[in-house]
Amino acid sequence: MAAHRRPRGTMRDPIRTGYEIERAAKERLDALADHAGVSSALYFERLIENVELNDQGLPVWWPEERARDGELPIDSA
């Protein structure tokens, strides 16, 4: 079954991305998109549209690698 694609000419401001990513990540993206029955591009767009952000504007699943501006880190131990 072919992946669902949006109708030709319906994108308002299309742009090609030129990101280099690990092969395994690309294969996972393709597999997830295939499972959803959509193109990898459409799947990626839906991921971006639906990412939940924390109070710092980072995805909620992003590791806290940097201290918050003006805040001291607090250890939970």
Backbone as JSON, one array per atom type, in Angstrom:
{
  "sequence": "MAAHRRPRGTMRDPIRTGYEIERAAKERLDALADHAGVSSALYFERLIENVELNDQGLPVWWPEERARDGELPIDSA",
  "N": [[0.84, -1.18, 0.0], [0.59, 2.17, -0.88], [2.05, 5.03, 0.67], [0.14, 7.58, 2.26], [-0.05, 10.71, 0.82], [0.01, 14.29, 0.81], [-2.22, 16.22, -1.24], [-0.92, 17.21, -4.41], [0.53, 20.42, -4.81], [-0.64, 21.65, -2.61], [0.9, 22.56, -0.54], [1.96, 25.42, 1.26], [4.42, 26.8, 1.62], [6.79, 25.21, 0.68], [9.88, 23.55, 1.49], [13.05, 22.06, 1.07], [14.74, 19.91, 3.28], [18.04, 19.55, 4.53], [19.25, 17.87, 6.35], [21.67, 15.81, 7.94], [21.39, 12.68, 9.26], [21.68, 9.85, 11.48], [21.68, 6.65, 9.94], [20.1, 4.65, 11.14], [18.2, 6.18, 12.54], [16.83, 7.41, 10.44], [15.8, 5.15, 9.17], [14.11, 4.29, 11.19], [12.29, 6.43, 11.35], [11.15, 6.17, 8.78], [9.97, 3.63, 9.05], [8.11, 4.09, 11.12], [6.48, 5.99, 9.88], [5.55, 4.47, 7.74], [4.09, 2.55, 9.11], [2.06, 4.2, 10.07], [0.89, 4.8, 7.72], [1.54, 6.97, 6.12], [3.57, 9.42, 4.36], [7.12, 9.82, 5.01], [7.84, 12.51, 5.24], [5.39, 13.77, 5.84], [4.83, 12.51, 8.27], [6.98, 13.44, 9.84], [6.37, 16.2, 9.88], [3.96, 16.12, 11.37], [4.96, 15.21, 13.82], [6.49, 17.46, 14.61], [4.47, 19.41, 14.76], [3.06, 18.5, 16.96], [4.66, 18.36, 19.23], [5.2, 18.53, 22.69], [5.99, 21.18, 24.81], [8.16, 22.24, 27.5], [8.4, 24.6, 30.29], [10.65, 25.95, 29.54], [10.67, 25.99, 26.87], [11.56, 23.71, 25.66], [11.31, 20.34, 24.39], [9.27, 18.15, 26.38], [10.46, 15.73, 26.88], [13.14, 16.19, 26.62], [16.47, 15.98, 27.84], [17.56, 17.49, 30.89], [20.1, 19.27, 30.45], [21.29, 21.64, 30.84], [21.61, 24.31, 33.18], [18.87, 26.2, 34.44], [18.35, 29.58, 33.5], [19.56, 31.79, 35.82], [18.89, 30.15, 37.92], [19.73, 27.85, 40.49], [20.98, 24.52, 40.27], [19.16, 21.79, 41.68], [19.71, 18.99, 43.55], [18.07, 15.85, 43.72], [18.76, 13.98, 45.52]],
  "CA": [[0.0, 0.0, 0.0], [1.37, 3.4, -0.97], [1.87, 5.96, 1.78], [-0.71, 8.73, 1.99], [0.65, 11.98, 0.62], [-0.93, 15.4, 0.65], [-2.44, 16.51, -2.67], [0.1, 18.05, -5.06], [0.23, 21.84, -4.9], [-1.35, 22.18, -1.45], [1.83, 23.14, 0.44], [2.04, 26.87, 1.11], [5.8, 27.29, 1.54], [7.63, 24.02, 0.79], [11.33, 23.71, 1.52], [13.77, 20.79, 1.26], [15.68, 19.92, 4.39], [19.3, 18.92, 4.18], [19.86, 17.37, 7.57], [22.29, 14.49, 7.95], [21.08, 11.96, 10.49], [22.12, 8.46, 11.47], [20.86, 5.76, 9.12], [19.12, 3.97, 12.0], [17.13, 7.13, 12.84], [16.05, 7.56, 9.2], [15.05, 3.91, 8.97], [13.03, 4.27, 12.19], [11.31, 7.39, 10.88], [10.45, 5.57, 7.65], [9.15, 2.53, 9.55], [6.98, 4.67, 11.85], [5.6, 6.6, 8.88], [4.92, 3.38, 7.0], [3.09, 1.97, 10.01], [0.96, 5.15, 10.13], [0.31, 4.9, 6.39], [1.79, 8.29, 5.55], [4.96, 9.63, 3.93], [8.03, 10.22, 6.08], [7.76, 13.96, 5.37], [4.16, 14.1, 6.56], [5.0, 12.02, 9.65], [7.88, 14.39, 10.5], [5.6, 17.42, 10.13], [3.03, 15.88, 12.47], [5.77, 15.19, 15.04], [6.82, 18.84, 14.95], [3.24, 20.11, 15.15], [2.48, 17.97, 18.19], [5.62, 18.23, 20.31], [4.81, 19.25, 23.9], [7.13, 21.93, 25.32], [8.16, 22.6, 28.92], [8.43, 26.04, 30.53], [11.85, 26.52, 28.92], [10.52, 25.9, 25.43], [12.19, 22.48, 25.18], [10.39, 19.2, 24.49], [9.2, 17.63, 27.75], [11.33, 14.56, 26.98], [14.53, 16.63, 26.46], [17.19, 15.91, 29.12], [17.96, 18.78, 31.45], [21.56, 19.31, 30.35], [21.8, 22.97, 31.21], [20.89, 24.93, 34.31], [17.95, 27.27, 34.05], [18.91, 30.92, 33.67], [19.37, 32.4, 37.11], [18.48, 29.17, 38.91], [20.74, 26.87, 40.87], [20.47, 23.16, 40.17], [18.81, 21.16, 42.95], [19.8, 17.54, 43.47], [16.97, 15.19, 44.4], [19.29, 12.97, 46.46]],
  "C": [[0.89, 1.24, 0.0], [1.04, 4.31, 0.21], [0.98, 7.12, 1.34], [0.16, 9.99, 1.86], [-0.39, 13.08, 0.47], [-1.1, 15.67, -0.85], [-1.39, 17.49, -3.21], [-0.38, 19.5, -5.13], [-0.46, 22.43, -3.68], [-0.41, 22.75, -0.38], [1.96, 24.63, 0.19], [3.46, 27.38, 0.91], [6.77, 26.11, 1.68], [9.12, 24.34, 0.76], [11.94, 22.32, 1.72], [14.7, 20.94, 2.45], [16.93, 19.17, 3.97], [20.02, 18.37, 5.39], [20.5, 16.01, 7.34], [22.0, 13.87, 9.29], [21.6, 10.54, 10.36], [21.14, 7.61, 10.66], [19.76, 5.09, 9.94], [17.94, 4.9, 12.32], [16.24, 7.32, 11.62], [15.22, 6.31, 8.95], [13.89, 3.81, 9.96], [11.93, 5.23, 11.8], [10.48, 6.79, 9.74], [9.51, 4.45, 8.1], [7.92, 3.05, 10.3], [5.97, 5.29, 10.89], [4.85, 5.52, 8.1], [3.81, 2.74, 7.84], [1.85, 2.87, 10.12], [0.27, 5.32, 8.78], [0.47, 6.25, 5.73], [3.25, 8.38, 5.09], [5.81, 10.02, 5.13], [7.98, 11.73, 6.31], [6.52, 14.38, 6.17], [4.24, 13.67, 8.02], [5.87, 12.99, 10.44], [7.15, 15.69, 10.82], [4.64, 17.26, 11.29], [3.77, 15.8, 13.8], [6.06, 16.61, 15.52], [5.6, 19.61, 15.43], [2.75, 19.71, 16.53], [3.46, 17.8, 19.34], [5.16, 19.1, 21.5], [6.05, 19.89, 24.51], [7.0, 22.18, 26.82], [8.24, 24.11, 29.07], [9.67, 26.73, 29.98], [11.78, 26.48, 27.4], [11.21, 24.69, 24.82], [11.16, 21.36, 25.24], [10.42, 18.62, 25.9], [10.11, 16.42, 27.94], [12.81, 14.92, 26.85], [15.26, 16.56, 27.8], [17.61, 17.3, 29.6], [19.48, 18.83, 31.53], [22.14, 20.66, 30.79], [20.96, 23.54, 32.35], [19.96, 26.01, 33.76], [18.6, 28.61, 34.32], [18.56, 31.47, 35.04], [18.95, 31.44, 38.22], [19.63, 28.24, 39.23], [20.16, 25.47, 40.72], [20.22, 22.56, 41.54], [18.88, 19.65, 42.75], [18.63, 16.94, 44.25], [17.44, 14.18, 45.42], [19.47, 13.55, 47.85]]
}
